[in-house]
Amino acid sequence: MKRAMAAGVVLVIATGGGTAVLFGGKGKNAAARVEAVKAVPIVRGDLVDSEKVDGTLTYEDERQVRTGASGTVTAAPKGGAVLRRGRTLLRVNGEPVTLMYGDVPMYRRLSEGVEGADVEQLERNLAALGYGGMTVDGEFTSGTSEAVKEWQDDRGLDETGEVGVEAVVFLPGAVRVKDVKAPEGARTGSGQIVMTVSGTRRVVHVDLEAEKQELARKGGKTKVELPGGKVVPGHVSDVGTVAEKSGTGQDAKTTVDVEVTLGKGVRTTLDQAPVTVELESERRVGVLSVPVEALLALKEGGFGVEVVEGDVRKIVPVTTGAFGGGRVEIAGNVREGMKVGVPAT
């Protein structure tokens, strides 16, 4: 049986998943092509069109840390150290500056009679660290003062029952030290930057070309190839709303910031490492699809596939849909499991 297409025509279909070259012809050449066809089944499943872009493996929520302490730094953490609630960020004049969790910065001395969100933050942290005898309500009472004294005793501080700006830094959660700006022996002053930290969760940052922004939909699935070749799943967790321009002349480009959160299985401690991110541009769920090479250009227009049933072959017109991963969505008088012809080589 000849493959039904316009004589002498070569049709090239460029798709996100590849290129299908469909040859037309007649006579012996067409008959030879029929013999060079193998049968593959029509399958039902998700069809994903994707594109690979460059990204950088890093950590979320990078920020600079300032303290209210003044003096000589007598101890500082090393880069890469992970610090959690109640641990020492650094020591100034031998006194520890303690990390506690919260969004309100430490901007005033907290003592009996003071009220506010920063007091409630302090009380919540003291309770989480095991100090009781107080109500977490934003009022610095005698109970709060007693809890503070117990905490100060454990930290080797004077038991004043008050907490000054030099003693605590509030940050949203556990941090990873990226860079120490005030190393041991350095002088620091109130309000000065002492280190740069990040969150502990691994993320990938992508400077996505603005014209490709449709590839990044919040919540969209991704695949990330890590250094060494391992591929892990992820999802788009944030898409910037402001385009940024960089470079000049031919090197000028406009990008948007995209953040990808990784799934489980990331064991590397590399920071700022190059990775490859596969972003989904379209996903069709539960559709029939065939390899793009199975498409035939029909003489009367449109496309068809060559259905193979034993020794019988027939051309069946189909409607095409999305392309992805070297396959094309089809619909028409076809069903899952039918076999269609594709070039054998």
C-alpha atoms as a printed R data frame, in Angstrom:
    type eleno elety resid chain resno       x      y      z
1   ATOM     1    CA   MET     A     1   0.000  0.000  0.000
2   ATOM     2    CA   LYS     A     2   1.335  3.451 -0.849
3   ATOM     3    CA   ARG     A     3   1.472  6.060  1.852
4   ATOM     4    CA   ALA     A     4  -1.221  8.592  0.998
5   ATOM     5    CA   MET     A     5   0.379 11.997  0.440
6   ATOM     6    CA   ALA     A     6   0.927 14.502 -2.298
7   ATOM     7    CA   ALA     A     7   3.345 13.232 -4.956
8   ATOM     8    CA   GLY     A     8   6.831 14.679 -4.838
9   ATOM     9    CA   VAL     A     9   6.182 16.679 -1.653
10  ATOM    10    CA   VAL     A    10   8.505 16.892  1.339
11  ATOM    11    CA   LEU     A    11   6.811 18.199  4.482
12  ATOM    12    CA   VAL     A    12   8.804 19.215  7.519
13  ATOM    13    CA   ILE     A    13   6.980 19.716 10.820
14  ATOM    14    CA   ALA     A    14   9.047 21.515 13.451
15  ATOM    15    CA   THR     A    15   7.818 20.854 16.968
16  ATOM    16    CA   GLY     A    16   8.959 21.359 20.531
17  ATOM    17    CA   GLY     A    17   9.737 17.656 20.719
18  ATOM    18    CA   GLY     A    18  11.566 17.250 17.431
19  ATOM    19    CA   THR     A    19  11.152 17.398 13.672
20  ATOM    20    CA   ALA     A    20   9.129 15.019 11.553
21  ATOM    21    CA   VAL     A    21  10.115 14.791  7.891
22  ATOM    22    CA   LEU     A    22   7.319 13.326  5.797
23  ATOM    23    CA   PHE     A    23   8.192 12.273  2.254
24  ATOM    24    CA   GLY     A    24   5.806 12.092 -0.646
25  ATOM    25    CA   GLY     A    25   6.352 10.173 -3.824
26  ATOM    26    CA   LYS     A    26   5.119  7.397 -6.073
27  ATOM    27    CA   GLY     A    27   6.281  4.289 -7.847
28  ATOM    28    CA   LYS     A    28   9.141  2.119 -6.646
29  ATOM    29    CA   ASN     A    29  10.498  4.676 -4.171
30  ATOM    30    CA   ALA     A    30   7.128  4.912 -2.392
31  ATOM    31    CA   ALA     A    31   6.822  1.118 -2.298
32  ATOM    32    CA   ALA     A    32  10.296  0.837 -0.775
33  ATOM    33    CA   ARG     A    33   9.329  3.243  1.959
34  ATOM    34    CA   VAL     A    34   6.278  1.131  2.783
35  ATOM    35    CA   GLU     A    35   8.524 -1.843  3.410
36  ATOM    36    CA   ALA     A    36  10.735  0.324  5.724
37  ATOM    37    CA   VAL     A    37   7.860  0.934  8.142
38  ATOM    38    CA   LYS     A    38   7.475 -0.621 11.599
39  ATOM    39    CA   ALA     A    39   4.311 -0.675 13.699
40  ATOM    40    CA   VAL     A    40   4.073  1.047 17.098
41  ATOM    41    CA   PRO     A    41   1.002  1.362 19.338
42  ATOM    42    CA   ILE     A    42  -1.095  4.458 19.947
43  ATOM    43    CA   VAL     A    43  -0.766  5.236 23.652
44  ATOM    44    CA   ARG     A    44  -2.849  7.232 26.090
45  ATOM    45    CA   GLY     A    45  -1.181  9.387 28.711
46  ATOM    46    CA   ASP     A    46   0.101 12.832 29.547
47  ATOM    47    CA   LEU     A    47   1.871 14.710 26.772
48  ATOM    48    CA   VAL     A    48   4.408 17.256 27.973
49  ATOM    49    CA   ASP     A    49   6.107 19.914 25.891
50  ATOM    50    CA   SER     A    50   9.176 21.274 27.634
51  ATOM    51    CA   GLU     A    51  12.238 23.428 27.197
52  ATOM    52    CA   LYS     A    52  15.599 23.309 28.962
53  ATOM    53    CA   VAL     A    53  17.132 26.468 30.442
54  ATOM    54    CA   ASP     A    54  20.197 27.251 32.542
55  ATOM    55    CA   GLY     A    55  19.866 27.733 36.297
56  ATOM    56    CA   THR     A    56  21.967 28.119 39.428
57  ATOM    57    CA   LEU     A    57  21.698 25.806 42.434
58  ATOM    58    CA   THR     A    58  21.689 27.845 45.622
59  ATOM    59    CA   TYR     A    59  19.801 28.420 48.876
60  ATOM    60    CA   GLU     A    60  16.603 30.390 49.428
61  ATOM    61    CA   ASP     A    61  16.133 33.781 51.065
62  ATOM    62    CA   GLU     A    62  19.632 35.269 51.111
63  ATOM    63    CA   ARG     A    63  19.960 38.244 53.465
64  ATOM    64    CA   GLN     A    64  22.449 40.348 55.424
65  ATOM    65    CA   VAL     A    65  22.562 40.157 59.212
66  ATOM    66    CA   ARG     A    66  23.116 43.181 61.432
67  ATOM    67    CA   THR     A    67  23.395 43.157 65.220
68  ATOM    68    CA   GLY     A    68  23.096 45.718 67.997
69  ATOM    69    CA   ALA     A    69  26.386 44.582 69.520
70  ATOM    70    CA   SER     A    70  29.513 46.770 69.544
71  ATOM    71    CA   GLY     A    71  33.091 45.704 70.210
72  ATOM    72    CA   THR     A    72  35.546 43.040 69.113
73  ATOM    73    CA   VAL     A    73  34.343 39.833 67.508
74  ATOM    74    CA   THR     A    74  35.744 37.031 69.658
75  ATOM    75    CA   ALA     A    75  34.105 34.093 67.821
76  ATOM    76    CA   ALA     A    76  32.442 33.745 64.425
77  ATOM    77    CA   PRO     A    77  30.973 30.799 62.516
78  ATOM    78    CA   LYS     A    78  32.476 29.297 59.383
79  ATOM    79    CA   GLY     A    79  30.861 29.564 55.983
80  ATOM    80    CA   GLY     A    80  28.394 26.730 55.429
81  ATOM    81    CA   ALA     A    81  27.491 26.399 59.118
82  ATOM    82    CA   VAL     A    82  23.778 25.880 59.824
83  ATOM    83    CA   LEU     A    83  22.460 27.757 62.869
84  ATOM    84    CA   ARG     A    84  19.085 27.199 64.525
85  ATOM    85    CA   ARG     A    85  17.010 28.791 67.248
86  ATOM    86    CA   GLY     A    86  18.909 29.398 70.474
87  ATOM    87    CA   ARG     A    87  22.360 28.992 68.897
88  ATOM    88    CA   THR     A    88  25.112 31.614 68.839
89  ATOM    89    CA   LEU     A    89  25.450 33.688 65.677
90  ATOM    90    CA   LEU     A    90  28.760 35.152 66.899
91  ATOM    91    CA   ARG     A    91  30.373 36.473 70.075
92  ATOM    92    CA   VAL     A    92  31.238 40.123 70.650
93  ATOM    93    CA   ASN     A    93  33.504 40.965 73.603
94  ATOM    94    CA   GLY     A    94  32.991 37.345 74.675
95  ATOM    95    CA   GLU     A    95  29.195 37.712 74.909
96  ATOM    96    CA   PRO     A    96  26.969 35.527 72.677
97  ATOM    97    CA   VAL     A    97  24.570 37.044 70.153
98  ATOM    98    CA   THR     A    98  21.710 34.543 70.036
99  ATOM    99    CA   LEU     A    99  19.565 33.598 67.031
100 ATOM   100    CA   MET     A   100  15.827 33.568 67.664
101 ATOM   101    CA   TYR     A   101  12.996 33.184 65.157
102 ATOM   102    CA   GLY     A   102  10.707 36.032 64.168
103 ATOM   103    CA   ASP     A   103   9.954 38.708 61.581
104 ATOM   104    CA   VAL     A   104  10.140 41.780 63.851
105 ATOM   105    CA   PRO     A   105  13.712 43.063 64.207
106 ATOM   106    CA   MET     A   106  15.270 43.547 67.633
107 ATOM   107    CA   TYR     A   107  15.031 47.339 67.859
108 ATOM   108    CA   ARG     A   108  14.662 48.102 71.585
109 ATOM   109    CA   ARG     A   109  15.463 46.815 75.068
110 ATOM   110    CA   LEU     A   110  12.785 44.406 76.294
111 ATOM   111    CA   SER     A   111  12.018 44.584 79.982
112 ATOM   112    CA   GLU     A   112   9.151 44.323 82.464
113 ATOM   113    CA   GLY     A   113   6.201 46.510 81.478
114 ATOM   114    CA   VAL     A   114   6.999 46.586 77.731
115 ATOM   115    CA   GLU     A   115   4.322 45.318 75.366
116 ATOM   116    CA   GLY     A   116   4.271 44.485 71.639
117 ATOM   117    CA   ALA     A   117   4.826 41.996 68.853
118 ATOM   118    CA   ASP     A   118   8.563 41.842 69.607
119 ATOM   119    CA   VAL     A   119   7.799 40.835 73.206
120 ATOM   120    CA   GLU     A   120   5.497 38.074 71.986
121 ATOM   121    CA   GLN     A   121   8.280 36.891 69.629
122 ATOM   122    CA   LEU     A   122  10.710 36.698 72.519
123 ATOM   123    CA   GLU     A   123   8.214 34.820 74.711
124 ATOM   124    CA   ARG     A   124   7.439 32.379 71.928
125 ATOM   125    CA   ASN     A   125  11.136 31.624 71.483
126 ATOM   126    CA   LEU     A   126  11.735 31.208 75.200
127 ATOM   127    CA   ALA     A   127   8.823 28.769 75.388
128 ATOM   128    CA   ALA     A   128  10.168 26.822 72.373
129 ATOM   129    CA   LEU     A   129  13.547 26.600 74.111
130 ATOM   130    CA   GLY     A   130  11.918 25.133 77.222
131 ATOM   131    CA   TYR     A   131  11.587 28.156 79.502
132 ATOM   132    CA   GLY     A   132   8.152 28.379 81.138
133 ATOM   133    CA   GLY     A   133   6.336 30.242 83.906
134 ATOM   134    CA   MET     A   134   4.979 32.932 81.591
135 ATOM   135    CA   THR     A   135   2.104 33.555 79.189
136 ATOM   136    CA   VAL     A   136   2.948 34.121 75.519
137 ATOM   137    CA   ASP     A   137   0.799 37.226 75.071
138 ATOM   138    CA   GLY     A   138   3.058 40.154 74.153
139 ATOM   139    CA   GLU     A   139   3.218 41.546 77.707
140 ATOM   140    CA   PHE     A   140   6.609 41.468 79.414
141 ATOM   141    CA   THR     A   141   5.578 40.454 82.926
142 ATOM   142    CA   SER     A   142   7.468 39.263 85.977
143 ATOM   143    CA   GLY     A   143   6.956 35.726 84.625
144 ATOM   144    CA   THR     A   144   8.673 36.719 81.392
145 ATOM   145    CA   SER     A   145  11.514 38.274 83.377
146 ATOM   146    CA   GLU     A   146  12.052 35.065 85.358
147 ATOM   147    CA   ALA     A   147  12.142 33.026 82.124
148 ATOM   148    CA   VAL     A   148  14.693 35.463 80.719
149 ATOM   149    CA   LYS     A   149  16.883 35.077 83.824
150 ATOM   150    CA   GLU     A   150  16.887 31.287 83.421
151 ATOM   151    CA   TRP     A   151  17.836 31.664 79.777
152 ATOM   152    CA   GLN     A   152  20.579 34.183 80.631
153 ATOM   153    CA   ASP     A   153  21.995 31.821 83.249
154 ATOM   154    CA   ASP     A   154  22.216 29.015 80.686
155 ATOM   155    CA   ARG     A   155  23.869 31.363 78.166
156 ATOM   156    CA   GLY     A   156  26.455 32.617 80.660
157 ATOM   157    CA   LEU     A   157  25.008 36.139 80.708
158 ATOM   158    CA   ASP     A   158  24.307 38.473 83.611
159 ATOM   159    CA   GLU     A   159  20.869 37.583 85.008
160 ATOM   160    CA   THR     A   160  19.206 40.971 84.562
161 ATOM   161    CA   GLY     A   161  15.792 39.731 83.444
162 ATOM   162    CA   GLU     A   162  16.000 42.164 80.504
163 ATOM   163    CA   VAL     A   163  17.062 41.592 76.893
164 ATOM   164    CA   GLY     A   164  19.054 44.264 75.088
165 ATOM   165    CA   VAL     A   165  19.473 44.793 71.345
166 ATOM   166    CA   GLU     A   166  23.017 43.445 71.567
167 ATOM   167    CA   ALA     A   167  21.899 40.028 72.846
168 ATOM   168    CA   VAL     A   168  19.459 38.711 70.208
169 ATOM   169    CA   VAL     A   169  18.916 38.728 66.443
170 ATOM   170    CA   PHE     A   170  15.502 37.749 65.107
171 ATOM   171    CA   LEU     A   171  15.476 35.943 61.728
172 ATOM   172    CA   PRO     A   172  12.594 34.055 60.020
173 ATOM   173    CA   GLY     A   173  14.073 30.611 60.689
174 ATOM   174    CA   ALA     A   174  17.202 28.463 60.639
175 ATOM   175    CA   VAL     A   175  20.004 29.911 58.516
176 ATOM   176    CA   ARG     A   176  23.058 28.771 56.618
177 ATOM   177    CA   VAL     A   177  26.088 31.052 56.896
178 ATOM   178    CA   LYS     A   178  27.215 32.108 53.437
179 ATOM   179    CA   ASP     A   179  29.805 34.759 54.157
180 ATOM   180    CA   VAL     A   180  31.176 36.242 57.401
181 ATOM   181    CA   LYS     A   181  31.744 39.993 57.148
182 ATOM   182    CA   ALA     A   182  33.038 40.407 60.714
183 ATOM   183    CA   PRO     A   183  35.530 37.587 61.370
184 ATOM   184    CA   GLU     A   184  37.182 36.847 64.672
185 ATOM   185    CA   GLY     A   185  39.313 39.793 65.774
186 ATOM   186    CA   ALA     A   186  37.413 42.378 63.745
187 ATOM   187    CA   ARG     A   187  35.698 45.384 65.258
188 ATOM   188    CA   THR     A   188  31.954 45.748 64.790
189 ATOM   189    CA   GLY     A   189  29.435 48.390 65.735
190 ATOM   190    CA   SER     A   190  25.704 48.501 66.341
191 ATOM   191    CA   GLY     A   191  23.813 48.196 63.066
192 ATOM   192    CA   GLN     A   192  26.803 46.993 61.045
193 ATOM   193    CA   ILE     A   193  26.596 43.963 58.761
194 ATOM   194    CA   VAL     A   194  28.288 40.961 60.387
195 ATOM   195    CA   MET     A   195  27.422 38.171 57.933
196 ATOM   196    CA   THR     A   196  25.382 37.076 54.945
197 ATOM   197    CA   VAL     A   197  23.069 34.117 55.471
198 ATOM   198    CA   SER     A   198  20.433 32.199 53.570
199 ATOM   199    CA   GLY     A   199  17.686 29.750 54.373
200 ATOM   200    CA   THR     A   200  18.504 26.046 54.502
201 ATOM   201    CA   ARG     A   201  16.184 24.957 51.697
202 ATOM   202    CA   ARG     A   202  17.820 24.259 48.318
203 ATOM   203    CA   VAL     A   203  16.416 26.180 45.367
204 ATOM   204    CA   VAL     A   204  17.379 26.867 41.784
205 ATOM   205    CA   HIS     A   205  17.468 30.413 40.456
206 ATOM   206    CA   VAL     A   206  16.747 30.976 36.773
207 ATOM   207    CA   ASP     A   207  17.193 34.232 34.872
208 ATOM   208    CA   LEU     A   208  14.482 33.414 32.327
209 ATOM   209    CA   GLU     A   209  14.339 35.371 29.091
210 ATOM   210    CA   ALA     A   210  11.258 37.583 29.243
211 ATOM   211    CA   GLU     A   211   9.869 36.246 25.957
212 ATOM   212    CA   LYS     A   212   9.854 32.750 27.486
213 ATOM   213    CA   GLN     A   213   7.964 33.765 30.623
214 ATOM   214    CA   GLU     A   214   5.015 31.542 29.685
215 ATOM   215    CA   LEU     A   215   7.247 28.551 30.467
216 ATOM   216    CA   ALA     A   216   7.239 29.431 34.160
217 ATOM   217    CA   ARG     A   217   3.873 29.027 35.858
218 ATOM   218    CA   LYS     A   218   3.789 29.033 39.650
219 ATOM   219    CA   GLY     A   219   3.314 25.453 40.788
220 ATOM   220    CA   GLY     A   220   4.406 24.064 37.413
221 ATOM   221    CA   LYS     A   221   6.443 20.854 37.471
222 ATOM   222    CA   THR     A   222  10.118 20.836 36.572
223 ATOM   223    CA   LYS     A   223  13.074 18.501 36.282
224 ATOM   224    CA   VAL     A   224  16.513 19.660 37.389
225 ATOM   225    CA   GLU     A   225  19.760 18.038 36.278
226 ATOM   226    CA   LEU     A   226  22.310 18.476 39.078
227 ATOM   227    CA   PRO     A   227  26.097 18.529 38.754
228 ATOM   228    CA   GLY     A   228  27.065 14.914 38.133
229 ATOM   229    CA   GLY     A   229  24.003 14.160 36.021
230 ATOM   230    CA   LYS     A   230  21.391 13.217 38.654
231 ATOM   231    CA   VAL     A   231  17.883 14.453 37.785
232 ATOM   232    CA   VAL     A   232  15.491 15.446 40.584
233 ATOM   233    CA   PRO     A   233  11.910 16.740 40.447
234 ATOM   234    CA   GLY     A   234  10.914 20.231 41.448
235 ATOM   235    CA   HIS     A   235   8.284 22.890 40.978
236 ATOM   236    CA   VAL     A   236   8.182 26.591 40.179
237 ATOM   237    CA   SER     A   237   7.749 28.307 43.555
238 ATOM   238    CA   ASP     A   238   8.053 31.945 42.505
239 ATOM   239    CA   VAL     A   239   7.978 33.984 39.304
240 ATOM   240    CA   GLY     A   240   9.178 37.582 39.334
241 ATOM   241    CA   THR     A   241   6.808 40.284 38.191
242 ATOM   242    CA   VAL     A   242   9.468 42.829 37.221
243 ATOM   243    CA   ALA     A   243  11.652 42.333 34.164
244 ATOM   244    CA   GLU     A   244  15.337 43.170 34.566
245 ATOM   245    CA   LYS     A   245  17.632 44.373 31.800
246 ATOM   246    CA   SER     A   246  21.311 43.499 31.643
247 ATOM   247    CA   GLY     A   247  24.156 43.811 29.152
248 ATOM   248    CA   THR     A   248  24.514 46.219 26.263
249 ATOM   249    CA   GLY     A   249  24.356 46.019 22.511
250 ATOM   250    CA   GLN     A   250  24.158 42.462 21.202
251 ATOM   251    CA   ASP     A   251  24.607 41.141 24.750
252 ATOM   252    CA   ALA     A   252  21.565 43.001 26.069
253 ATOM   253    CA   LYS     A   253  18.781 40.838 27.406
254 ATOM   254    CA   THR     A   254  15.637 41.171 29.486
255 ATOM   255    CA   THR     A   255  14.926 38.498 32.078
256 ATOM   256    CA   VAL     A   256  12.545 37.651 34.900
257 ATOM   257    CA   ASP     A   257  13.582 35.901 38.111
258 ATOM   258    CA   VAL     A   258  12.228 32.374 38.508
259 ATOM   259    CA   GLU     A   259  12.710 30.239 41.617
260 ATOM   260    CA   VAL     A   260  12.430 26.460 41.505
261 ATOM   261    CA   THR     A   261  12.026 24.490 44.727
262 ATOM   262    CA   LEU     A   262  13.581 21.026 44.595
263 ATOM   263    CA   GLY     A   263  12.010 17.790 45.721
264 ATOM   264    CA   LYS     A   264  13.713 15.206 47.886
265 ATOM   265    CA   GLY     A   265  16.976 13.587 46.886
266 ATOM   266    CA   VAL     A   266  19.333 16.581 46.768
267 ATOM   267    CA   ARG     A   267  22.461 15.509 48.642
268 ATOM   268    CA   THR     A   268  25.013 17.984 47.305
269 ATOM   269    CA   THR     A   269  26.237 20.919 49.403
270 ATOM   270    CA   LEU     A   270  27.404 22.866 46.350
271 ATOM   271    CA   ASP     A   271  26.381 26.505 46.216
272 ATOM   272    CA   GLN     A   272  26.117 28.632 43.067
273 ATOM   273    CA   ALA     A   273  26.523 25.486 40.945
274 ATOM   274    CA   PRO     A   274  25.245 25.491 37.327
275 ATOM   275    CA   VAL     A   275  22.297 23.186 36.627
276 ATOM   276    CA   THR     A   276  19.869 22.518 33.795
277 ATOM   277    CA   VAL     A   277  16.162 23.087 34.393
278 ATOM   278    CA   GLU     A   278  13.468 21.501 32.236
279 ATOM   279    CA   LEU     A   279  10.345 23.676 32.316
280 ATOM   280    CA   GLU     A   280   6.957 22.533 31.076
281 ATOM   281    CA   SER     A   281   5.451 24.801 28.454
282 ATOM   282    CA   GLU     A   282   2.304 22.690 28.089
283 ATOM   283    CA   ARG     A   283   0.859 19.497 29.568
284 ATOM   284    CA   ARG     A   284  -2.033 17.596 28.005
285 ATOM   285    CA   VAL     A   285  -3.524 15.021 30.350
286 ATOM   286    CA   GLY     A   286  -4.756 11.601 29.235
287 ATOM   287    CA   VAL     A   287  -4.561 12.110 25.465
288 ATOM   288    CA   LEU     A   288  -3.817  9.722 22.610
289 ATOM   289    CA   SER     A   289  -0.429 10.243 21.028
290 ATOM   290    CA   VAL     A   290   1.960  8.779 18.462
291 ATOM   291    CA   PRO     A   291   5.559  9.560 17.474
292 ATOM   292    CA   VAL     A   292   5.654 12.628 15.243
293 ATOM   293    CA   GLU     A   293   7.184 10.432 12.534
294 ATOM   294    CA   ALA     A   294   3.852  8.617 12.241
295 ATOM   295    CA   LEU     A   295   2.114 11.680 10.800
296 ATOM   296    CA   LEU     A   296   1.374 11.647  7.076
297 ATOM   297    CA   ALA     A   297   0.497 14.702  5.010
298 ATOM   298    CA   LEU     A   298  -2.685 13.886  3.102
299 ATOM   299    CA   LYS     A   299  -3.115 15.003 -0.506
300 ATOM   300    CA   GLU     A   300  -6.510 16.461  0.311
301 ATOM   301    CA   GLY     A   301  -5.055 18.421  3.227
302 ATOM   302    CA   GLY     A   302  -4.554 17.721  6.889
303 ATOM   303    CA   PHE     A   303  -2.839 14.725  8.418
304 ATOM   304    CA   GLY     A   304  -3.358 11.035  8.860
305 ATOM   305    CA   VAL     A   305  -1.701  7.943 10.275
306 ATOM   306    CA   GLU     A   306  -1.162  4.554  8.671
307 ATOM   307    CA   VAL     A   307  -3.042  2.053 10.827
308 ATOM   308    CA   VAL     A   308  -1.502 -1.441 10.721
309 ATOM   309    CA   GLU     A   309  -3.787 -4.417 11.422
310 ATOM   310    CA   GLY     A   310  -1.903 -7.601 10.605
311 ATOM   311    CA   ASP     A   311  -1.058 -7.486  6.919
312 ATOM   312    CA   VAL     A   312  -3.634 -4.777  6.265
313 ATOM   313    CA   ARG     A   313  -2.651 -1.121  6.238
314 ATOM   314    CA   LYS     A   314  -4.981  1.805  5.841
315 ATOM   315    CA   ILE     A   315  -4.689  5.566  6.088
316 ATOM   316    CA   VAL     A   316  -6.875  7.130  8.790
317 ATOM   317    CA   PRO     A   317  -7.271 10.953  8.907
318 ATOM   318    CA   VAL     A   318  -6.569 12.480 12.339
319 ATOM   319    CA   THR     A   319  -6.686 15.847 14.024
320 ATOM   320    CA   THR     A   320  -3.440 16.898 15.651
321 ATOM   321    CA   GLY     A   321  -3.047 18.674 18.970
322 ATOM   322    CA   ALA     A   322  -0.073 19.393 21.211
323 ATOM   323    CA   PHE     A   323   3.491 18.270 20.534
324 ATOM   324    CA   GLY     A   324   5.978 17.201 23.192
325 ATOM   325    CA   GLY     A   325   8.828 14.807 23.804
326 ATOM   326    CA   GLY     A   326   8.905 13.703 20.165
327 ATOM   327    CA   ARG     A   327   5.194 12.797 20.185
328 ATOM   328    CA   VAL     A   328   2.026 14.423 18.908
329 ATOM   329    CA   GLU     A   329  -1.515 14.337 20.242
330 ATOM   330    CA   ILE     A   330  -4.060 12.871 17.799
331 ATOM   331    CA   ALA     A   331  -7.823 12.457 17.730
332 ATOM   332    CA   GLY     A   332 -10.271 10.913 15.283
333 ATOM   333    CA   ASN     A   333 -11.254  7.386 14.327
334 ATOM   334    CA   VAL     A   334  -8.402  5.885 16.348
335 ATOM   335    CA   ARG     A   335  -8.110  4.276 19.760
336 ATOM   336    CA   GLU     A   336  -5.532  3.309 22.348
337 ATOM   337    CA   GLY     A   337  -3.573  0.183 21.402
338 ATOM   338    CA   MET     A   338  -4.036  0.530 17.618
339 ATOM   339    CA   LYS     A   339  -0.739  0.204 15.803
340 ATOM   340    CA   VAL     A   340   0.492  2.794 13.348
341 ATOM   341    CA   GLY     A   341   3.371  2.833 10.930
342 ATOM   342    CA   VAL     A   342   6.575  4.798 11.525
343 ATOM   343    CA   PRO     A   343   9.866  4.725  9.632
344 ATOM   344    CA   ALA     A   344  11.898  1.700 10.710
345 ATOM   345    CA   THR     A   345  15.172  3.665 10.847
